[in-house]
């Protein structure tokens, strides 16, 4: 599995992720799922611009990593001669970026990579940042599940703040909400609620016992530390809990702000930084 988190405040948006990702490997007997702990899951989708993305679930589509495919997409966004994908600096929106990312990754890459899409394939792709000439960031996402991929949906609007996380949710659900999502099935099984009411009851529990870790006015540096804490907590929970260790590897963090754009805070390299000085504008 994997874990990604964003922290949105009025000063900007922080993206953080572990480095574990599942890769589906074709095999004569079927598809083998292999977890690697050095995947890159945060991407700058337009160098310097305040646009980023993160992936959770599968780390590859066919034989290509989502990292490489995201770089291919970045080239398309940057090419003024590519009318289908080019982003206009003065008018683009994050929703538009998400729609075009879905078109490329799902329609052009995923459907061509698999004649029969693996039924257990799951990949979430979150597009984060500022639309052109807008003061607050937002988050849009699309999910590929088996053969299906619905249009992008809003995860966090411009006037919504706080943490949003995805992937291996258990640790943050318990910490932030005071309950695991599994309580919904337990309530139904015990006869406390009807199945159609379980979600509403769970939402009420969250409203009563949730414990926010951020405020809209929080400085971006503190938002960075909260994001780091969230990933570290989830990774330690996966490591010491009585379950498969599905979160791990180095933690990567990026910040997106209105005036500074996309900036790396913590990232890993497979080469020494001394060998390549051009590391500040994103992969």
MOSULMO-V508647 format. One record per backbone hydrogen bond with DSSP energy under -1.0 kcal/mol. CO is the residue of the C=O (numbers start at 1). NH is the residue of the N-H. If there is no record, write none. Layout:
BEGIN
co->(CO,CO)
nh->(NH,NH)
END
This chain:
BEGIN
co->(2,3,4,5,6,7,8,9,12,13,14,15,16,17,19,21,22,23,25,27,30,32,34,36,41,43,46,49,50,51,52,53,54,56,57,59,61,64,65,66,67,68,69,70,71,72,73,74,77,79,81,82,88,88,92,93,94,95,96,97,98,99,100,101,102,102,103,104,105,106,109,110,118,121,122,123,124,125,126,127,128,129,131,138,139,139,140,141,142,144,145,148,153,156,157,162,164,166,167,169,170,171,172,173,173,176,180,181,182,183,184,185,186,187,187,188,194,197,198,199,200,201,202,203,204,205,206,215,216,219,220,221,222,223,224,225,226,227,228,229,230,231,232,233,234,235,236,237,241,244,248,252,253,253,254,255,256,257,261,263,266,272,273,277)
nh->(168,18,166,16,164,14,162,12,9,256,7,254,5,252,39,36,59,34,32,30,27,25,23,21,55,53,49,51,130,45,128,43,126,124,22,66,64,61,69,70,71,72,73,74,75,76,77,78,87,82,83,86,91,92,132,97,98,99,100,101,102,103,104,105,106,107,108,109,110,111,113,114,121,146,58,144,56,142,54,140,52,138,134,129,155,156,127,153,125,123,148,145,141,139,160,8,6,4,169,173,174,175,176,177,179,211,183,184,186,187,188,189,190,192,193,191,197,201,202,203,204,205,206,207,208,209,210,218,10,223,224,225,226,227,228,229,230,231,232,233,234,235,236,237,238,239,240,241,243,246,19,17,265,266,15,263,13,261,257,255,253,275,276,279)
END
